[in-house]
């Protein structure tokens, strides 16, 4: 699988949507509109699911698999960082000892605010 929708072949979720965005700095970025995606080692949400952060609703728009080697600066911007290197440093600071392997696959969860 590459950077595209795989609606018909998504495996079961490995965690709940409540765990999708939990770090206070990341929550702040989502609320401010600076973070529109989260990459996780498992699948935490289905397309269409809603996550509420600080009283604001966000809908999961896309879920797909991506390798770390496929990351571009545009992907880093989705995560709220200027460059892939900044994003990488942040992730590795949260997970000491974790290797950053280009072939390692993650699940991308893209989301947007629900305007009611």
DAZI-V131930 format. One record per residue. N is the residue number from 1. BURIAL is 1 if it has 16 or more other ideal C-beta (glycine too) atoms within 10 Angstrom, else 0. Layout:
N:BURIAL, N:BURIAL
This chain:
1:0, 2:0, 3:0, 4:0, 5:0, 6:0, 7:0, 8:0, 9:0, 10:1, 11:0, 12:0, 13:0, 14:0, 15:0, 16:0, 17:1, 18:0, 19:0, 20:1, 21:1, 22:0, 23:0, 24:0, 25:0, 26:1, 27:0, 28:0, 29:1, 30:1, 31:1, 32:0, 33:0, 34:0, 35:1, 36:1, 37:1, 38:1, 39:1, 40:1, 41:0, 42:0, 43:1, 44:1, 45:1, 46:0, 47:1, 48:0, 49:1, 50:0, 51:1, 52:0, 53:1, 54:0, 55:0, 56:0, 57:0, 58:1, 59:0, 60:1, 61:0, 62:1, 63:1, 64:1, 65:1, 66:1, 67:0, 68:1, 69:0, 70:0, 71:1, 72:0, 73:0, 74:0, 75:1, 76:1, 77:1, 78:1, 79:1, 80:1, 81:1, 82:0, 83:0, 84:1, 85:0, 86:0, 87:1, 88:0, 89:0, 90:1, 91:1, 92:0, 93:0, 94:0, 95:0, 96:0, 97:0, 98:0, 99:0, 100:0, 101:0, 102:0, 103:0, 104:0, 105:0, 106:1, 107:1, 108:1, 109:1, 110:1, 111:1, 112:0, 113:0, 114:0, 115:0, 116:0
